[in-house]
Amino acid sequence: MIPHQKEDPSIIDAQEDENGAFTLPRSSTQVSLYYIWALLVCFLFVGESFGLNVLLTTTMTVPLYAFLDLENLRKPKWWLASLIFLLTAIGVFVHPTNTAITAWFVSFMYFFVVTNFSRFSLYIGLLQALIAVLNSYASFFEALSNFFRQKTEKKKRAYIRILQIIVPITLGMIFIKLYQRADKNFHDMTWFINLEWFSWRFVAWYLIAIFVLFGTYFGVTSSILKEWEQKCKDDVPKDHEDRIEKYLGEDNEARIASTTLILLNLILGLYVLMDFRYLFTGLTNPVTDPNLAEVVHDGIVALISSITLVILLVTFFLRGKLNFRNNKRVEWLTITWLVLNILLVFTTSVKNFEYISSWGLTYRRMGVYIYLFLCLVGLVIAIVKVRKKKTFWFLLRNTTLAFALVLASLLTFNWNRFITDYNLTNIEKEHIDFQYLVSLGPDTYAYIIHYHNNVSEVDDEILKQIADEAPKHLSNLSSKKATTTWKSYTINDAKLYEELSNLELDYKDRNFLWKLFN
């Protein structure tokens, strides 16, 4: 049920017939698979919460969408989009936070776009996905109309035979179920016709799913966005010449670029040397250094600002003919500047490591490492852009995809547990912020109680907080376990349920054992 006609193997576009109606697909197999897929999605999600069903849906969606166009199997971008989609699904299965669930939906939309339209980058692809889904809802009703038109007599007779079987059986089931519920005698008389499996709620959700998912399976592309994306080439054209280059002249622009890059290299080189000096002489005792936190955070601000300027200036200077000059001075000055920024990433990482080693890990401090890694990725891709003579669009496309892959990978971990375990294992007690650890939620409770029982006693206020909150979380988990099935299973919920069920507090100074749960 997709209105489309392919212009090439990677792009699907909606086409209208001479009457202005959308045409139907020629592949009845794809249509049948769509209805089966929607049915399985309903089976996995109706009455459930997010968990294993997300991972199962993803693992069946990837090969299904590959079948829509087998040419996708030869395209690295399709495999990358599939990997991001799968990683976010694993993230939901491991620890179904709101962030992980949102990321899964977003990655699904991008995967759908890459499958059907292939050439779209992440930022334009998500906009294209939204437009494609909205457009497809209008075409849905056109497709239904066409379903009963433009059929050969042979196909028409086949559909009529199917309807002759399906319609009476469906209506008969509906009225039998109605009469069984309305009249006990009729129910007793027809007890052998067991229709308990029939659910109005499931049927309603299935019909909704057919409509809602239609746009993600049979999307209709926006020709405007497609044309705009195709104009944004990856390679710098050799004959590029804009107004600035015409006004200044190629030689003058090369001199300006060289002079600017030499000055910026000297400034950044001096900054990096002072940073290394601080690491070897100023960072003698991180525990007693009151300025370390400020140094780390200021370094991050300086680094992000520097890299932003790097991207803008590199893109501006190497946007045209300067890429192809026999004199390679501008290119190597640019690469030197990028390498100096990489050294700045290294020095900031060392300072952040020393800070964490002394005061413990938090989301903010962990976020610094994520920012630094993303900066490193961006700088490496920028070096490739310079060496391979690529455009700003190449840089933007590849950095956004690389960032998406990194962030999707991070979602596969439960960072609450990681932070708590690291702090309780590696940080001295007087520097551990137990209040912060408790605020991370029930994932931390078992670690804190184990630390209290086996390492060092924790303040009563922290233990009381756990004692007050743990039963509530256990009750929520028990309720979820009672009202959902294996489809909603998640690794973190299963582990947390076991931990909270066995949780106990040992007040050695009061000489008795306080058990939270009997």
N, C-alpha and C positions, 0 to 999 in steps of 0.2 A: 504493500500500500504506500508506495513512495512516488511522489511526482518528480520524476527526474529524467534527464538524458545526459549522458556523460560527454563532455567535450574532450577530455583526456582521461587516462586511468586514475588520476588522483583527485579529480574535482567532480562533484555531483551538483547539478543545478536543476532547479524546477523549470519545467517547460510547459507551455500552454499549447493546446491544440487550436485548430482553426476557429473553434467556437469559444475560445477563451477559457476552457476547462483544463484542469490539471490532468495529465495522463497518468495511468497506472503503471506499476512496474510489470515487466514481462516475466520476472522470476516468481512463480508461485511458491517455490521452496523458501525463499526469503520471507514471504508473507506468513507462511505456516510457522516458520521458526520464530517469528516475532510474537505470534499469539502464544506459542509454547513458552517462550522466554518471559513474557508478561505473567503467564500463569505461575511459573516457578518463582518469580519475584514476589508475587502475592503470597504464595505458599510459605515463603521464607520470612516475610515481614508482617503479615496480618496478625495482630494480637501479640507481637513480640517487641523487644527492644533491640538496639543495635549491638551486634556481637559477631558470633560466628557466621550469621546470615550475610553480613557485609562481605566477609572473605569469600564465602561460597558464591555469592552473586558476582563478585569480581572475577573469580576464576572461571565462571561459565560465560561471562560477558566478553572477556578478551578473545577467546577463540571464535565466539559467535560473530563479533564485529570484524574479525579477520576474514571470515567467510564472505562478508559483504563485498570485499575487494581483496583478492589474494595478492595483488601487487603490493599491498601494505607490508607483507612479510619481507620484502626486499628493502624496506626503507628504515634507516636507523632512527629517524624521528618517531616513527610509529612504535618501535620497540622501547624507546625512551619514555614515551607517553604511557605505554603499557606498564613499564616498571614503576613510574611514579604512581599510577593508579593502584597497582598491587601493593606498593609500600604503604600508602595511606590506608588501604583495607586492612593490612596487617596491624597498623597502628590502632585502628578501631577495635580489632580483635584482641589486641594485647591490653589496651587501656582506653576505653571509649569516652574520652573527654569531648567537650563541645568543639574544641579546636580540631581534634582528629576527625570528627564526623563532618565538620565543615570542609576540611581539606579533602576528604574523600569525595564529597559532592562536587567540589571545584575540579578535582583531578578527573572525575568522570566526564564532566563537560568538555574539558580539554581533550581527553582521549576520544570522545565522540567526534570532535572537530577534526582532529588529526586523521581519524579513520576515514571520514567522509570527504574532507577537503584538503588534507595532507600538507599543503604549503603554509598554513597559517602558523604564526608565532604565538607564544603564550598569551601576551597581552591583547593582541587583536583576535586571537582564537577564542578567548572567553567571551568577548563582545559578539563575535560571529556566532558562537554557540547560543547565546541569548536570543539573537535575532532569528537564527535558524529554528529554534524551538517555537518562538512566537509565530513565525510565518507558517510553520508546519500545522499549527492548530487550525488555521484558516483552510489550509489545503486538505485537512483531515475530512472535512465535510464534503469537499469536492471529490475526494477519493471515494467516499461512501456512495456519492451519486454516480460516479463512474463505474462503481462495482456492478451496478445494475444496467449499465449501458455498454455499448461497444463490445458486446460479447458475440462470439460466433454461435451458431445454432447448436453445435456440438457441446460447447462449454455451457451454454444456457441450459440444455437438457440435463447435464451432469449436476449443475447447481440446484436445479429444481428437484431432482431425485434426492439430493442430500437434505434439502429443506423439508421434503415430504417425510423424512425419517426424524429429523431433529426437532421440528416444530411440534408434532404431536407428543413425542416423548417428553420434551421440556414442559409443555403446558400440562400434560398429565401428571408429572411429578409435582408441579407447583400446586395443582388443585388437590391432589391426594394429601399433600402435607398440610394444606389449609383445612381440609375436612377432618383429618386425623386430630388436629389441634382443637377443632371446634366441637367435635362429637366423640365422646368416649366409646360409644358402641361401635361407631365406624372405625375407630382406632383399634378396638379389640378384634373386629372382623378382618381388618387388613394388617394385622400385626406382622405378618410375614413380609410385608413390603417395608423394609427398614430404610427410612430416609433421614436418619439422624445425622448422616454425614453431610447432608445438604444444608448449606448455610447461606441465608440471605445476605448476611454481612460480607461473606467472602465473595459472593457474586457481585455485590455492589462495588467492592474494592477492586475486583478484577476488571469491571467495566471502566472504573476510574483509571486504573493502571494502563489499560489499552489506550485511553485518550492521552493521559499525561506523558507516558513513555514514547508515544508516537513521534514526538519531535526529536527525541534523542536517538531514534533509530532511522527515521526518514526525514532528516533535517533539510531545510530549504535555504540555500546560501544567499547571502546578500552580494549582488554583483558589484556594488560600489566598494565594499570592503575587500572583495576579492581582487578587483583591479588595483586598488590602492596598495594592497600587500604585494602584488606582483611587481609594482613599480619600485618597491624598496629592495634593490638588489644587494647581494652580499659582497660583490667585487667592485672595487673602485674603477670606474671607466677611465681609460687612458686619455680620452679626449675631453675629460671634465674641465670646464672653465666657467666659474661664476663671476659675478660683478666685481667682487673684491679682488680676485686674481687678475681680472682684466685691468682694473684701476691701478693696482700696485705693480703688476708685472711679476712673472715667476721668479726672477732673480731677487728682486727686492723682498718678496714674501719669504723666500728662503733665508735671506739675511736676518729678517725680523724673527723668524722662527728659531734660527740658530742662536742669535743673541739672547732671546728670551729663555730658551732651554738651558743655555750655559749658566745664566744667572740663577735659574730655578734649581739646577743641579748643585750649584755651590751652596745655596741656602739650605737645601734639604740635606746635602752632605754634611754640613756643619751641625745641623739639628740631630742627625743620626749619630755623629761622633759624640756629641754631648750626651745623647741617650745611652750610648755604650759606656761612657765615662761614669754616668750615674749608676749603671748596673754594677760596675766593678768597684766604685769607691763610695757612692752615696747610699747604696742599698745594703748596708752592713748588717742591720738588724730590723727585718720587716715588722716584728712584733712591736717594737718601740718607736717605729717611724710614724709620727702622727700625720704626715703628709702623703703617705703611700696611696691611700684611697683616692685622694684628689689628683695625684699624679697619674694614676691608672685611668680615671674617668676623663681627665683633661686630654690624656694621650689618645683616647678613643675618639674624642671630638675632633682633635687635630688630624687624626688619621683619616676619618671619614670625610672631613672637609678637603683634605689634601687629595684623596683618591677621586672625589667628585670633580675637583678642578683638573686632575690628571685626565679623566675621561673626556671632559669638555675640550680641553686644550689639544689633546692628542687627536681627537676627532676633527677639530677645526684645522689644525696644521696639516694633517695628512688626509684631507678630504678629496684631493685631486692630483694635480701633476707632480707635486713634491714627492709622491710615492715612487715616481719613475725617473727621477733625476739620477744621472751617473754619480753625482756627489752624494754619498750616503750619510753625510754629517747629521742631518736632521733626524734620520731614522735611528742612528746609534745614540744620539743625545736623548732621544725619546725613550729608547730601551734602557739607557742608564738611569733615567729618572724613574722609570717603572721599577727597576731593580732596587733602587734606593727606598722606594715605598715598600717593597717587600721586606727589606731590612727593618723598616719602621714597624711593620707587622710583627716581626720577630722580637724586637725589643719590648714592644707593648705586651706581647704574650708572656715574656719572662717576668715582667712586673706583675702581671695579673696572676701568674703562677705563684709567685712569692706571697702575694696578698692572700690567695686562697689557702696556701699551705699554713699560714699563720692564723687566719681568722675564719676559715671554713668556706664551704661552697654555698652559694645562694643562686636563685634564678638570675639575678642581675649579673652576678660575676660569671655565671655560666654563659649568659647572653653575650658577655664581652668576647668569649672564645668563639661563639657562633659568628658574631660580627667580624672578628678577625679572620676566620676561615673564609667567610664570604668575600671579604676584601682580597684575600689571597687568590681565590678563584677568579675574581674580576680582574686582578692584575695579570694573572697568567693568560687569560683570554685576551686581554689588551695587548700583551706581547705578541700573541699569535696574530692579532689584527694588524699590528704594525709590520710584522715579518711577511705575512701573506697578502698584504695590501688589501685588506678588507674594509668595509664601510662601517659606519656607526650602527646600521641596522643589524649587521652581522654580530657586532658586539652586544647589542641590546637583546637580540634573539637568544644568543647562546648563554649570556649571563643569567637571564631570567629562567631559562630551562635548567641551568646548573643550580641556581638558587632553589628552584622548586624541588629538584632531586635531593639536595642536601636537607631541606626542611622536611620533606616526606620521610627521609631516613630517620631524622630525629624523632618523629612521631612514633616510631616502633619501640621506643624505650619508655619505661615508667621513671621519669626523672625525680619524682617525689622520693621514691625508694633509693635511687642512686645518691641523691644529695644527703639524705639522712644517714645512709650507711657510710658514706665517705666521711662525714663530719664526726660521727660517733667512733669511727675506727682510727682516724688520723689526727684529729684536733684535740688539744688539751682541754680538760673539762671546763676550766675557767673561761675559755674562749668560745665554748659552744653556746649558741643561742637556742635553748630548748623551746622557748616560746615560739620562735620562728618555725622550728621543726614541727611542733604540734599544729601550727596553723596550716601546714601543708595538707593536713587531712588524715584519714584513718590509715592510709598506707604506711605512715610513720610509727603508729602506735606500738607494734610488735618490736620494732627496733629499739624504741625508747625503753620499753619494759625489760627487754633483754639486757640492755645497758645497765638499768637500775638493779637488776637481779645479779648480774655477773661481773660488772666492772666497777661502777660507783653509783651511790644512791642519788636519785633525782629529787628535786624539791617536791614537797607534798602538793603544792599548787598545780604543778604540771601533771602529777598523777591523778589528782582530783578531776582535772579537765578531761583527761583520757577516760576516767571512770564515768564521767557524765555523758560523754559523746559516744563512746564505743557501743553501748547498748542500742542507741538510736541507729547507728550505721548497720549494726548486725540485724536489727529489725527490718530495715529497708532491704538488705540483701536477702533475708528470709522471705520477705513478701515477694520480691522479684523472682526468687527461686520457685515459689509456689504458683505464681501466675504466668510464668513463661516456660518454654521448653528448651531443649538442647540448641535450638536455633539462636537463642540469645546468649549462649555461653561466651564468656570472656575469660581470658587467663587471669587478669587482675582480680576480677570478682571472685573467682574460685579460690584464689590464694588468700584474698582478704577475708573471705567467709571462714576459711579454716583457721586463720590467725586470730580473728576476733572470737571465734568459738572456744579457742584454747587459751585465751588471754587471762593472765592472773597477775596480781600485784603483791609483792612481798615486802611488807613494812617490817624490816628487821629491828628497827629501833623501838617499835611498839610490840614486838614479840608475838605477832600473830599474822596469819595469812589471810589476805582479803581477796576473795575470789569474786570476780565480776559476774560470772555466770555459773549457776548451779548445774 
